[in-house]
Amino acid sequence: TQSTWETKMAASGIGRITVKNSGLFLCDMQEKFRKTISFYPQIIAVSNRMLKTAQILDVPVVVTEQYPKGLGPTVSELDVSKCPVFPKMKFSMMIPEVEEHIKQFPDLKSIVLCGIESHVCVQSSVLDMRERGFDVHVVVDAVSSRSMVDRMFALQRMKEAGAYLTTSESVILGMCGGSDHPNFREIQKIIWDAAPDSGLLGHTVKGETPV
């Protein structure tokens, strides 16, 4: 059956994304970080693409905010008014409230992750998610840090922990599965223009790029 086939594919470790088994997690994309995060406008724009796609495809969305009393709410460009938003003090998104919330999605196997900072809250979330058996897809053009060095080595560290490094367009089209998807024309409008450059290939450490 189809469900048996999907189960086998999930177990095979190839990291296939489907609408049925995926959730979008937006990590700590808050107002107070505007002046400090590298390529923050671009990261926000790409994350907005991911959010709009998730809403069109009815993919669960989880949003966290790190100490919102001091760091402010999620940036206004991301309309999370219809999403569950969880305040936190821990770096990881996998706080008890989030873990309880996602129990209502028993098919959730793949977490698509965007946000900041790559080397702190995003990385901590990845490690916790991997320990809990989730496939994690880090959207490299939707995560960043203050320092590009921290961003680069966080991506490397997360890949070593078993996360899949991918791009926004790859995830978006992967969720659709084909141009015959009933929502494809809506999705196509989101990605019609190329995603903004977030500096991934323009910065190197010892001649190596983040990916």
C-alpha positions as CSV (number, residue, x, y, z in Angstrom):
1,T,0.0,0.0,0.0
2,Q,1.0,3.7,-0.3
3,S,1.3,4.1,3.5
4,T,3.6,1.0,3.7
5,W,5.7,2.3,0.9
6,E,6.1,5.7,2.6
7,T,7.0,4.0,5.8
8,K,9.7,2.0,4.1
9,M,11.0,5.1,2.4
10,A,11.2,7.0,5.7
11,A,13.0,4.1,7.2
12,S,15.6,3.9,4.4
13,G,17.3,7.1,5.5
14,I,17.1,9.0,2.2
15,G,15.2,11.9,3.7
16,R,12.3,12.2,1.3
17,I,9.9,15.0,2.2
18,T,6.2,14.7,1.7
19,V,3.4,17.0,2.8
20,K,2.0,14.2,4.9
21,N,5.1,13.6,7.0
22,S,6.5,17.1,7.3
23,G,6.4,20.1,9.6
24,L,7.9,23.6,9.4
25,F,9.8,24.9,12.4
26,L,10.7,28.6,12.6
27,C,13.3,29.3,15.2
28,D,13.5,32.7,17.0
29,M,13.2,35.1,14.1
30,Q,12.7,38.1,16.3
31,E,12.9,41.9,16.0
32,K,15.9,42.6,18.2
33,F,18.1,40.6,15.9
34,R,17.6,42.8,12.9
35,K,20.9,44.7,13.2
36,T,23.1,41.8,14.2
37,I,22.3,38.7,12.0
38,S,24.2,38.3,8.8
39,F,21.9,38.5,5.8
40,Y,18.9,38.8,8.1
41,P,16.5,40.4,5.5
42,Q,17.3,37.6,3.0
43,I,16.8,35.0,5.7
44,I,13.5,36.5,6.6
45,A,12.4,36.6,3.0
46,V,13.3,33.0,2.4
47,S,11.6,31.9,5.6
48,N,8.5,33.8,4.5
49,R,8.5,31.6,1.3
50,M,8.6,28.5,3.5
51,L,5.8,29.8,5.7
52,K,3.5,30.7,2.8
53,T,4.2,27.3,1.2
54,A,3.4,25.5,4.5
55,Q,0.1,27.4,4.8
56,I,-0.9,26.6,1.3
57,L,-0.1,22.9,1.6
58,D,-1.6,22.7,5.2
59,V,1.8,21.6,6.7
60,P,2.0,22.1,10.5
61,V,4.0,25.1,11.6
62,V,5.7,25.6,14.9
63,V,7.2,29.0,15.9
64,T,9.5,29.7,18.9
65,E,10.7,33.0,20.4
66,Q,13.7,33.2,22.6
67,Y,13.0,35.4,25.7
68,P,10.4,37.5,23.9
69,K,10.2,40.0,26.8
70,G,13.7,41.1,26.0
71,L,14.2,40.1,22.4
72,G,10.8,41.1,21.0
73,P,8.2,39.2,19.0
74,T,8.7,37.4,15.7
75,V,9.5,39.9,12.9
76,S,6.5,41.5,11.3
77,E,7.3,40.2,7.8
78,L,6.4,36.7,9.0
79,D,2.7,36.5,9.7
80,V,2.5,33.9,12.4
81,S,-0.8,35.1,13.8
82,K,-2.4,31.7,12.9
83,C,0.6,29.6,14.1
84,P,1.3,28.3,17.6
85,V,4.1,30.5,19.0
86,F,6.1,29.1,22.0
87,P,8.2,31.4,24.2
88,K,11.3,29.7,25.5
89,M,14.4,30.2,27.6
90,K,16.2,27.0,26.5
91,F,18.2,27.3,23.2
92,S,16.5,24.2,21.6
93,M,13.1,24.5,20.1
94,M,12.3,21.0,21.6
95,I,10.9,22.3,24.8
96,P,8.2,20.3,26.6
97,E,5.4,22.5,25.3
98,V,6.5,21.9,21.7
99,E,6.9,18.2,22.2
100,E,3.4,18.0,23.6
101,H,2.0,20.0,20.7
102,I,3.5,17.9,18.0
103,K,2.0,14.7,19.4
104,Q,-1.2,15.6,17.5
105,F,0.7,15.0,14.3
106,P,1.5,11.3,14.5
107,D,2.8,11.2,10.9
108,L,5.4,13.8,11.5
109,K,8.8,12.4,10.5
110,S,10.6,15.3,8.8
111,I,11.2,18.7,10.3
112,V,12.0,21.5,8.0
113,L,14.0,24.1,10.0
114,C,14.6,27.8,9.5
115,G,15.8,30.5,11.8
116,I,18.6,31.8,14.0
117,E,21.2,31.5,15.2
118,S,22.6,28.7,13.3
119,H,25.3,27.7,15.8
120,V,23.1,28.1,18.9
121,C,19.3,27.6,18.8
122,V,19.1,26.0,15.4
123,Q,22.0,23.6,16.1
124,S,20.7,22.7,19.6
125,S,17.3,22.0,18.0
126,V,18.8,19.8,15.4
127,L,20.6,17.7,17.9
128,D,17.5,17.2,20.0
129,M,15.4,16.4,17.0
130,R,17.9,13.9,15.7
131,E,18.0,12.2,19.1
132,R,14.3,11.9,19.0
133,G,14.5,10.1,15.6
134,F,13.3,12.9,13.3
135,D,14.7,13.6,9.9
136,V,15.8,17.2,9.9
137,H,16.1,19.4,6.8
138,V,18.0,22.6,7.5
139,V,17.1,25.2,4.9
140,V,20.6,26.7,4.4
141,D,19.3,29.9,2.8
142,A,17.0,30.4,5.7
143,V,19.4,30.1,8.7
144,S,22.1,32.4,9.8
145,S,24.2,33.8,12.7
146,R,25.9,37.0,13.5
147,S,29.2,35.6,12.4
148,M,29.5,33.8,9.0
149,V,32.2,31.6,10.6
150,D,29.7,30.4,13.2
151,R,27.1,29.9,10.4
152,M,29.6,27.9,8.3
153,F,30.7,25.5,11.1
154,A,27.2,25.1,12.4
155,L,26.0,23.8,9.1
156,Q,29.0,21.4,9.0
157,R,28.2,20.3,12.6
158,M,24.5,19.8,11.8
159,K,25.3,17.8,8.7
160,E,27.7,15.6,10.8
161,A,24.8,15.0,13.2
162,G,22.7,13.6,10.4
163,A,20.7,16.7,9.3
164,Y,20.1,17.2,5.6
165,L,21.3,20.5,4.3
166,T,19.0,21.7,1.6
167,T,17.6,24.8,-0.1
168,S,14.2,26.5,0.1
169,E,13.3,25.8,-3.5
170,S,14.3,22.1,-3.2
171,V,12.1,21.7,-0.1
172,I,9.2,23.6,-1.6
173,L,9.1,21.6,-4.9
174,G,9.8,18.4,-3.0
175,M,6.7,18.9,-1.0
176,C,4.7,19.4,-4.2
177,G,6.1,16.3,-5.8
178,G,5.2,17.4,-9.3
179,S,3.6,20.1,-11.4
180,D,0.4,18.0,-11.2
181,H,-0.1,19.0,-7.6
182,P,-3.4,20.9,-7.2
183,N,-1.7,23.8,-5.5
184,F,1.3,24.0,-7.9
185,R,0.3,27.2,-9.6
186,E,0.1,29.0,-6.2
187,I,3.4,27.5,-5.1
188,Q,5.0,28.5,-8.4
189,K,4.2,32.1,-7.8
190,I,6.2,31.9,-4.5
191,I,9.4,30.7,-6.3
192,W,9.0,32.5,-9.6
193,D,11.8,34.8,-8.7
194,A,15.0,33.2,-7.5
195,A,15.6,33.2,-3.7
196,P,17.8,36.1,-2.6
197,D,21.5,35.6,-2.1
198,S,22.2,34.9,1.5
199,G,26.0,34.8,1.2
200,L,26.5,31.1,1.3
201,L,29.0,30.9,-1.6
202,G,30.6,34.3,-1.1
203,H,32.3,33.5,2.2
204,T,34.9,30.9,2.8
205,V,37.1,29.7,5.7
206,K,40.4,28.1,4.5
207,G,38.9,28.0,1.0
208,E,35.8,26.1,2.0
209,T,32.2,27.2,1.8
210,P,29.6,26.4,4.5
211,V,28.3,23.4,2.5
